[in-house]
Amino acid sequence: QLLLALSDSTSATDQLAFLEDHGRSLVNHGRLGEASKVWDLCARMGRDLKLPLRAASCALSALDALDWLGIDTQGARWRVHLAQTLDAAQGKSPVMAYQRANLLWHTIAAERDRGAR
């Protein structure tokens, strides 16, 4: 499935959507390490293909999964990844504003959790 989804006959947007969803599926089956690799590929491909909204969506999926699992040791790299992707993007779409708000929420939650220890 992965090879078919990443073939030249599949649009870049569909490829990235598949990778994001595949990462979620891996997490749901307890394979966070593999999911992180898939989301990293998705985010890097999205940036390289000039599709920052898809790249940011992959990074947000990673942050949401880590939050859901209560893992705070890996969130910093995804917050940086997301911030760099959003900073490099041009435009001010409502989706980007939503993603920036999510990044802010994840950053505040991480600081709150760090202070609670």
Secondary structure, 3 states (H helix, E strand, C coil): CHHHHCCCCCCHHHHHHHHHHHHHHHHHCCCHHHHHHHHHHHHHHHHHCCCHHHHHHHHHHHHHHHHHHCCCCCHHHHHHHHHHHHHHCCCCCHHHHHHHHHHHHHHHHHHHHHHHC
